[in-house]
Amino acid sequence: MTTMFDCIIVGAGPAGGAAAYHLAKRGHSVLVIEKDTWPRQKPCGGGVSPAIAQWFDFDFTPAISTTVKKIRYTWKLGDPVETEIVKPMWMVRRDVFDEYLMKQAVDQGAKLQTQTEVTGIKFKSDRWQVNTNAEPLEAKYLIAADGTKGPMAKWLGLKQSKLRQSLIAEFPVSGQIPTFEFGMVKNGSIWGFPKADSYSISIATFRGSEPKDLSKDLTQYANKMGMAASNSMVDHPICLWDGDKTLHTQNALIAGDAASLADPLSAEGIRPSILSGVKAAEAIDQALGGASNALEKYTQIIQKEWGADMVWAGNLAGLFYRFPGIGYKVGVKVPVATQLISKILCGELRYADVIDKAKKSLSPF
């Protein structure tokens, strides 16, 4: 007989791991399906806000590769500025971080099934049947946390944002600080994040039409940074938040990158992914307890606690990329701007708190 789970989670990334941990901790039977081997390599800059610790009762120290206290900015490879941030930021390797988070979930009783690819889903009266490359599985509820490229949101009839091209390359160097380069890429930026023994460089655009090839800009930047340009690049599309969406349907939710939650100004994705996993677990726990509108409230909560502020992030991104040179001089280069952004990433401020200041600074231009 097919085992019936309270919840099946598709995807073992930050959203899936967070949801699995909190559901298992509440005593529910949880199965996490991951299509790759485990732990798996995951292209990602790896910047994580320490604010995520508030949602868990365990120590993340073993999953942190390094901690940074400074940021460096450049405009077209020049006009540099280096500044300290209010609170240290965590830098992680995603294979280590995701495995560590999932281990906490497994320790609470969740089950992890790797190298299992979902081939289709079907709702049957009061349960989901999840067909895989192995055996079919069944659960009362379903969380789709299968990332930007996953098919689950489409199969559930839920809309995603348009994928935007992003490339990332890893270099075996250490001793670097986080860097953000503006001006080289129209409507976008290049950023580099350090790990204990490596350095990742990412490139993406955030607005308007996309260039045909971002690899030349990434190669040029890497060369200027003194890193080998021959290093292979990995395609890592991002799903930026572009407006409120319905994130629930019959006995199912979408979370993480599948829900298009990435910050449209900074591309921050791990913190909102974990937030959505935590809230998805709360919603399904309530639904299992008999709350008929719990899943609908999940959509509302994400819109309120994340989407509402992403409206302001999108406005600020539109303002900045319309006048990037001016934005760099009167925004990025001003030390207080870094302090404000670091507070936003740490969850101490919201974009709405600072947007008026930014508008006033740019209004004379």
Secondary structure, DSSP 4 states (H G I P E B T S, - for coil): -PPEEEEEEE--SHHHHHHHHHHHHTT--EEEE-SS-SS-------EE-GGGGGG-SS--GGG--EEEEEEEEEETTEEEEEEEEEEEEEE--HHHHHHHHHHHHHHTT-EEE-S--EEEEEEETTEEEEEESS--EEEEEEEE---TT-SHHHHTT---PPPB-EEEEEES--S---EEEESSSTTEEEEEEE-SS-EEEEEEE-SSSPPS--HHHHHHHHHHTT--TTS-EEE--B-B--S----EETTEEE-GGGGT-B-TTT---HHHHHHHHHHHHHHHHHHHTT-TTHHHHHHHHHIIIIIHHHHHHHHHHHHHHHSHHHHIIIIITSHHHHHHHHHHHTTS--HHHHHHHHHHHHTT-
